[in-house]
Amino acid sequence: MSTSIAKNTSFMTMASVGQKIIAFVYFALIARHIGAEGTGTYFFALAYTTVFVVFVDMGFTNVMVREAARVKDKLQLYFSTVLSVKILFGILSYIAAVVIINLMGYGSEVKNLVYLSGVTMLFDSFHLSIYGTLRAIGDLRWESISLTGSQFLTLILGTIFLYAGLPIIFLILAFTISSLVNVCFAMFIAVYKYKLKLVPKFDRAIFFHFAKIAIPFALAAIFARVYSYIDSILLSRFLGNESVGWYSIAHKVTFAFQFIPLALVAAIYPRFSEYFVHDKKKLAYIFERSVKYLLLIAFPIAVGISLLSQDLILLLFTEEYLKSILPLQILITSLVFSFVSFPIGAFLNASNRQVTQTTIVGTVMVVNIIMNLLLIPHFGIIGAAISALVGNVLLALLGYLFVPKITKISHLFLFKALLQIMVASVTMGILVYITNQYAHFIFAILTGVLVYPIMLFVTGAVNKKQLVEALSLIKK
C-alpha cells in the first residue's frame, strides 16, 4: 500500500473513531436529559431526513470521485455538473420530505424538527461533494479534520442548549450550525488551496455518463438507508415516539461499532479490486482472513454487551430505558452478521458484482419492511429488533452464497474459525456472567478482556503468525 493511501486511510479511520465517540457521548447526554419520548422525537426527525439524504446525491459524488481520479483535468467540469444536479435533487428531496411529513399527520413540533433537519441534510450533501473533489485529488486530511471537528462543535453547542433548557429543535440546530460551518470550511479549502470554482454548470453528456454508472450504487444506497431507518419510522407511526426513544438506545449502542468493519473495508477494498484481476488465490486469502478478523472482534462484543446490557444502560442512561435491554440484546447479536456483511459486500462490488449486491440489499430491505409491518404492531420494539436481526442474517448469508462463484474459498477454514471463536466467546461469557454476579460489572469486563485472548490461543483461533498478520493489516 502506498504511503499516501496508508496516510489517508489512517486519517479517515481516526476521524471516524473520534466522530463515533463524540456522537455517542452527545446522544447519551440527550437521552439522559430529555427522557424517552423526547429522545424518540429527536431520533425520529433525524432518521426520517436521513432517508432522504441519499436522494440528494443519488450516487453522483462517488462516480465523480472515481472518474475524476482517472482524469484529473476534468475535475472542475465534473464537479460543476454534479453541483448543478444536486441543487435540483436537493430542492426536490426537501420538498418531498416536507410534503410527506405533512401527509403523515404529525404535530407541529415534529414537523418543525424535520424542516430544520432537512436544511442540515442539504448542507451535509453539499460538503460531501466538495470533499469528494478532494478525495479525487488524493487529499483526505481536511475531510478527516472536519469529520471530527464538526461533530465536536455539535457536542459543544448541543450541550449548551441542553443545559439551558431550550426546546428540542435547538438540539437539531446544533447539527445545522456545525454542518454550515463544515460547508464554509470545505469551500475555503477547495477554493483557496485547490482553486476550485464553486459554480454549477450542467453538462448533458457528463450527466448521462454519470447517471448510467451511478444507478446500481444509488439503488444500493437507497435500499441500505431505508433498511437502516424504516424500523424507527414505523415504530413512530404505530407506537409513538416514546417507543422510538427506547429503541434508539439499542440502535445507537449497537451501531456505534460500525467504524470497525468500515475501517477494515477501507484497507482491503483496493486489494480486492487488484487481486480480482490479477490473483484469485490472493483474493480468496484476503477475503477469508478479513471475515475471520471481524468475527474475532464481533463475537466478544456481542456476548459481552448482551450479558452486561442492563448494567451498561443504567450506567450510560437511566432506569427509564430499561425497556431497551431486550432489544439491545437482540440487536447486538445481529452485530456478528452485520460485521461479516461488510467484507462480503465489498468483495462483490470489487469483483464487478455490484448489481448482485444491490439486488441482495433490495431483497433484504423488502423482507425487513414486511417483517416490521407484521411484528411491530404485536411485539413493539422487540419486533423491530427481531426484524433487524433477520435482515442482517440474510444480508450476510445471501452475499456469501455468491462468493464461491467468483473464486474458490475454503469453507472449512471459515467454519473452523467460527467454531474456535464461538468456544472462546462462550467460555469468556460464562466467566463474565459469574463475575458479574459477585462483583461490580467493571470487573466482569476486565475478566472478559483477560480471558478472551487466552481462549483464542487455547482453541487455536489465533496463533503468533496470524497475530502478526492482523497487526500488519491494522497498521496499514
C-alpha positions in Angstrom: 0.0 0.0 0.0 1.4 3.4 -1.0 2.3 6.0 1.7 -0.4 8.4 0.6 -3.1 5.7 0.7 -1.9 4.5 4.1 -2.0 8.0 5.4 -5.4 8.8 4.0 -6.8 5.5 5.5 -5.3 6.4 8.8 -6.7 9.9 8.7 -10.2 8.7 7.9 -10.1 5.8 10.4 -9.0 8.0 13.3 -11.5 10.6 12.3 -14.3 8.0 12.1 -13.4 6.7 15.6 -13.4 10.2 17.0 -16.6 11.1 15.3 -18.4 8.0 16.6 -17.2 8.6 20.2 -18.3 12.2 20.2 -21.7 11.4 18.6 -22.4 8.7 21.1 -21.5 11.0 24.0 -23.8 13.7 22.6 -26.7 11.2 22.2 -26.2 9.8 25.7 -26.4 13.3 27.1 -29.6 14.0 25.2 -31.2 10.7 26.3 -30.4 11.3 30.0 -31.8 14.8 30.0 -34.9 14.8 27.8 -36.3 11.3 28.5 -37.5 8.5 26.3 -40.3 10.4 24.5 -38.1 13.5 23.8 -35.3 11.3 22.6 -37.7 9.4 20.4 -38.9 12.6 18.8 -35.4 13.8 18.2 -34.2 10.4 16.8 -37.2 10.1 14.6 -36.6 13.5 13.0 -33.0 12.6 12.2 -33.9 9.1 11.0 -36.7 10.5 8.7 -34.5 13.1 7.0 -31.5 10.7 6.8 -33.6 8.5 4.5 -33.9 11.5 2.1 -30.2 12.4 2.1 -29.4 9.7 -0.4 -31.9 11.1 -2.9 -30.0 14.4 -2.9 -26.8 12.7 -4.1 -28.0 9.6 -5.9 -24.5 8.2 -6.1 -23.2 11.0 -8.3 -20.4 12.0 -5.8 -18.9 8.5 -5.7 -18.9 8.4 -9.5 -17.3 11.9 -9.7 -14.6 10.7 -7.3 -13.8 7.6 -9.4 -13.9 9.4 -12.8 -12.0 12.5 -11.7 -9.3 10.4 -10.1 -8.7 8.9 -13.5 -8.8 12.2 -15.5 -7.9 14.9 -13.0 -8.0 17.7 -15.6 -11.8 17.2 -15.9 -12.4 17.6 -12.1 -13.8 21.1 -12.4 -16.2 20.2 -15.2 -17.3 17.0 -13.3 -17.9 18.9 -10.1 -19.8 21.8 -11.8 -22.1 19.2 -13.4 -22.7 17.3 -10.2 -23.3 20.5 -8.3 -25.9 21.7 -10.7 -27.7 18.3 -10.5 -27.5 18.2 -6.7 -29.1 21.6 -6.4 -32.1 20.3 -8.3 -32.2 17.0 -6.5 -31.8 18.8 -3.2 -34.8 21.1 -3.8 -36.9 18.1 -4.9 -35.8 16.0 -1.9 -36.5 18.7 0.6 -40.0 19.3 -0.9 -40.7 15.6 -0.8 -39.6 15.4 2.8 -41.9 18.3 3.8 -44.9 17.1 1.9 -44.7 13.5 3.2 -44.3 14.5 6.8 -47.3 16.7 6.5 -49.3 13.9 4.9 -48.3 11.6 7.8 -50.2 13.8 10.2 -47.5 14.6 12.7 -47.8 17.6 15.1 -46.1 20.9 14.7 -43.1 20.0 16.9 -42.1 17.0 14.8 -42.7 18.9 11.5 -40.5 21.8 12.6 -37.8 19.4 13.6 -38.0 17.8 10.2 -37.9 21.1 8.4 -34.7 22.2 10.2 -33.2 18.7 9.9 -33.9 18.9 6.1 -31.8 22.0 5.9 -29.0 20.2 7.6 -29.4 17.4 5.1 -28.8 19.8 2.2 -25.7 21.3 3.9 -24.3 17.8 4.5 -24.8 16.7 0.9 -23.2 19.9 -0.4 -20.0 19.5 1.6 -20.0 15.8 0.8 -19.5 16.7 -2.9 -16.8 19.3 -2.1 -14.8 16.7 -0.1 -15.4 14.3 -3.0 -13.3 16.6 -5.2 -10.5 16.4 -2.5 -10.8 12.6 -2.5 -10.3 12.6 -6.3 -7.2 14.7 -5.8 -6.0 12.4 -3.1 -6.1 14.7 0.0 -8.3 13.4 2.8 -6.8 15.4 5.6 -9.3 18.2 5.5 -12.3 15.9 5.4 -10.8 14.0 8.4 -10.4 17.2 10.3 -13.9 18.3 9.5 -15.5 15.0 10.4 -14.3 15.2 14.0 -14.3 19.0 14.3 -17.9 19.4 13.2 -19.1 16.7 15.5 -17.2 18.3 18.4 -18.9 21.6 17.6 -22.2 19.9 17.6 -21.4 18.5 21.0 -20.5 21.9 22.4 -23.5 23.7 21.0 -25.9 20.9 21.9 -24.6 20.7 25.5 -25.1 24.5 25.9 -28.6 24.3 24.5 -29.4 21.2 26.6 -28.3 22.7 29.9 -30.0 26.0 29.1 -33.3 24.0 29.0 -34.1 25.1 25.4 -36.6 23.1 23.2 -35.6 20.0 21.2 -35.4 21.9 18.0 -32.2 23.6 19.3 -30.6 20.2 19.5 -31.2 19.8 15.8 -30.0 23.4 15.3 -26.6 22.3 16.8 -26.3 20.0 13.8 -27.4 22.6 11.3 -24.8 25.2 12.6 -21.9 22.7 12.6 -22.9 21.5 9.1 -23.0 25.1 7.8 -19.5 25.7 9.3 -18.3 22.5 7.7 -19.6 23.8 4.3 -17.7 27.0 4.7 -14.5 25.2 5.7 -14.8 22.8 2.7 -15.4 25.7 0.4 -12.4 27.6 1.8 -10.1 24.6 1.2 -11.4 23.9 -2.2 -11.3 27.5 -3.5 -8.1 28.8 -1.8 -5.9 25.7 -1.8 -7.0 23.9 -4.9 -8.5 26.8 -6.9 -11.8 25.0 -7.5 -14.7 27.1 -8.8 -18.0 26.5 -6.9 -20.1 27.3 -10.0 -22.9 24.9 -11.1 -22.8 24.2 -14.8 -24.8 21.4 -16.4 -23.1 19.2 -19.0 -25.6 16.9 -20.7 -23.0 14.3 -21.8 -21.4 14.1 -18.4 -24.7 13.8 -16.6 -25.9 10.8 -18.7 -22.5 9.2 -18.4 -22.5 9.6 -14.6 -26.2 8.6 -14.3 -25.6 5.3 -16.1 -22.7 4.4 -13.8 -24.5 5.6 -10.6 -27.7 3.7 -11.0 -26.7 0.5 -9.1 -24.8 2.4 -6.5 -27.7 4.8 -6.0 -30.2 2.0 -5.6 -27.9 0.2 -3.2 -27.6 3.4 -1.1 -31.3 3.9 -1.1 -32.1 0.3 -0.1 -29.5 0.4 2.7 -30.7 3.7 4.0 -34.4 2.7 4.0 -33.4 -0.7 5.6 -31.5 1.0 8.3 -34.1 3.5 9.4 -37.5 2.2 8.4 -37.9 0.5 11.8 -37.7 3.7 13.7 -40.2 5.4 11.3 -42.7 2.6 11.6 -42.3 2.4 15.4 -43.2 6.1 15.5 -46.3 5.6 13.4 -47.6 2.5 15.2 -46.5 3.1 18.8 -45.4 6.7 19.2 -42.0 8.4 19.8 -41.5 7.0 23.4 -41.0 3.6 21.8 -38.6 5.1 19.3 -36.7 6.5 22.3 -36.3 3.1 23.9 -35.4 1.5 20.6 -32.9 4.3 19.7 -30.8 3.4 22.7 -30.3 -0.2 21.5 -29.8 1.1 17.9 -27.1 3.6 18.9 -25.2 1.2 21.2 -25.1 -1.5 18.5 -24.2 0.6 15.5 -21.5 2.6 17.5 -19.2 -0.2 16.5 -19.7 0.0 12.7 -16.5 2.0 12.3 -14.5 -1.3 12.8 -15.7 -3.1 9.6 -15.7 0.2 7.7 -12.1 0.8 8.6 -11.1 -2.7 7.6 -13.0 -2.5 4.3 -11.3 0.8 3.5 -8.0 -1.0 3.8 -8.9 -4.2 1.9 -11.2 -2.9 -0.9 -8.3 -1.8 -3.1 -6.7 -5.2 -2.7 -10.0 -6.9 -3.5 -10.1 -4.9 -6.8 -6.5 -5.6 -7.6 -6.5 -9.4 -6.9 -9.8 -9.9 -8.7 -8.0 -9.1 -11.9 -4.5 -10.5 -11.2 -4.6 -13.2 -8.5 -7.7 -15.1 -7.5 -5.9 -17.1 -4.8 -4.8 -14.0 -3.0 -8.4 -12.7 -3.4 -9.7 -15.7 -1.6 -7.0 -15.5 1.1 -7.7 -11.8 1.9 -11.4 -12.5 2.0 -11.1 -15.4 4.3 -8.9 -13.6 6.7 -11.0 -10.4 6.7 -14.1 -12.4 7.7 -12.2 -14.2 10.4 -10.7 -10.9 11.9 -14.2 -9.4 12.0 -15.6 -12.5 13.7 -12.8 -12.3 16.2 -13.9 -8.8 17.1 -17.7 -9.1 16.8 -18.3 -12.2 18.9 -16.8 -10.9 22.2 -18.6 -7.5 21.7 -21.9 -9.3 21.1 -21.5 -11.7 24.0 -20.2 -9.1 26.5 -22.8 -6.4 25.8 -25.6 -9.0 25.8 -24.6 -10.2 29.2 -24.0 -6.7 30.7 -26.7 -4.8 28.9 -28.6 -3.9 32.0 -25.5 -2.5 33.8 -24.4 -0.6 30.7 -27.8 1.0 30.2 -28.1 2.1 33.8 -24.6 3.5 33.7 -24.9 5.4 30.4 -28.6 6.3 30.5 -31.3 5.9 33.2 -33.8 3.5 34.6 -36.3 5.0 32.1 -34.6 3.0 29.4 -34.8 -0.5 31.0 -37.2 -1.5 28.2 -34.2 -1.1 25.8 -32.4 -4.1 27.3 -34.0 -6.9 25.3 -33.9 -5.0 22.0 -30.2 -4.3 22.7 -29.5 -8.0 23.3 -31.2 -8.9 20.0 -29.6 -6.1 18.0 -26.1 -6.8 19.4 -26.5 -10.4 18.4 -27.1 -9.2 14.8 -23.8 -7.3 15.0 -21.9 -10.6 14.1 -23.8 -10.9 10.8 -23.6 -7.1 10.2 -19.8 -7.1 10.5 -19.4 -10.1 8.1 -21.7 -8.4 5.6 -19.2 -5.6 5.1 -16.3 -7.6 3.5 -18.9 -9.7 1.6 -20.4 -6.6 0.1 -17.0 -5.0 -0.7 -15.9 -8.3 -2.2 -18.9 -8.4 -4.6 -18.6 -4.7 -5.6 -14.8 -5.1 -6.2 -15.5 -8.2 -8.4 -17.9 -6.3 -10.7 -20.9 -7.8 -9.0 -22.4 -4.5 -7.8 -25.7 -5.4 -9.4 -25.8 -8.6 -7.4 -25.0 -6.7 -4.2 -27.7 -4.2 -5.0 -30.3 -6.9 -5.6 -29.4 -8.6 -2.3 -29.7 -5.3 -0.3 -33.0 -4.6 -2.1 -34.4 -8.0 -1.3 -33.3 -7.7 2.4 -35.0 -4.2 2.5 -38.3 -5.6 1.3 -38.1 -8.5 3.8 -37.3 -6.1 6.6 -40.2 -3.8 5.8 -42.6 -6.7 5.7 -41.4 -8.1 9.0 -41.6 -4.7 10.6 -45.2 -4.3 9.4 -46.1 -7.7 10.8 -44.1 -7.7 14.1 -44.2 -4.1 15.4 -48.0 -4.0 15.9 -47.8 -7.2 18.0 -44.4 -7.1 19.7 -43.4 -3.4 19.6 -39.7 -2.6 19.8 -38.9 -6.3 20.2 -40.5 -7.0 16.8 -38.3 -4.2 15.3 -35.2 -5.7 16.8 -36.1 -9.2 15.5 -36.7 -7.8 12.0 -33.2 -6.2 12.1 -31.6 -9.4 13.2 -33.3 -11.4 10.4 -32.2 -8.7 7.9 -28.6 -8.8 8.9 -28.6 -12.6 8.8 -30.0 -12.6 5.3 -27.6 -9.8 4.2 -24.6 -11.9 5.2 -25.9 -15.3 4.0 -27.2 -14.2 0.6 -24.0 -12.4 -0.2 -21.9 -15.3 1.0 -23.7 -17.6 -1.5 -22.2 -15.7 -4.4 -18.7 -15.5 -3.2 -17.7 -19.1 -4.4 -18.9 -18.2 -7.9 -16.1 -15.6 -8.1 -13.2 -17.5 -6.6 -12.7 -20.7 -4.7 -12.7 -20.1 -0.9 -12.1 -22.5 2.0 -15.4 -23.1 3.7 -13.6 -25.4 6.1 -11.2 -22.6 7.2 -14.1 -20.3 7.9 -16.2 -23.0 9.7 -13.2 -24.0 11.8 -12.5 -20.4 12.7 -16.2 -19.8 13.6 -16.2 -22.8 16.0 -13.0 -21.8 17.6 -14.1 -18.2 18.1 -17.5 -19.4 19.4 -15.9 -21.6 22.0 -13.6 -18.8 23.1 -16.5 -16.4 23.3 -18.8 -18.7 25.2 -16.1 -19.5 27.7 -15.5 -15.8 28.2 -19.2 -15.2 28.5 -19.6 -17.8 31.3 -16.8 -16.3 33.3 -18.1 -12.8 32.7 -21.6 -13.8 33.9 -20.2 -15.5 37.0 -18.0 -12.5 37.8 -20.9 -10.1 37.3 -23.0 -12.0 39.9 -20.4 -11.4 42.7 -18.6 -8.2 41.7 -19.0 -4.8 40.0 -19.6 -5.2 36.3 -16.4 -3.3 35.6 -14.6 -6.4 37.0 -16.7 -8.6 34.7 -15.5 -6.5 31.7 -11.9 -6.9 32.8 -12.4 -10.6 33.2 -13.6 -10.8 29.6 -10.7 -8.7 28.4 -8.3 -11.1 30.1 -10.0 -14.5 29.3 -10.9 -14.0 25.7 -7.4 -13.6 24.2 -6.2 -16.6 26.3 -9.0 -18.7 25.0 -8.3 -17.7 21.4 -4.8 -19.1 21.7 -6.1 -22.2 23.6 -8.6 -23.0 20.9 -6.1 -22.3 18.1 -8.3 -19.5 16.7 -5.2 -17.2 16.8 -1.5 -18.1 16.6 1.6 -16.0 16.5 1.7 -15.8 12.7 -1.9 -14.7 12.4 -1.4 -12.1 15.2 1.5 -10.5 13.3 -0.6 -10.6 10.1 -3.6 -8.9 11.8 -1.4 -6.2 13.4 0.1 -5.6 10.0 -3.3 -5.1 8.4 -4.4 -2.8 11.2 -1.1 -0.8 10.8 -2.0 -0.4 7.1 
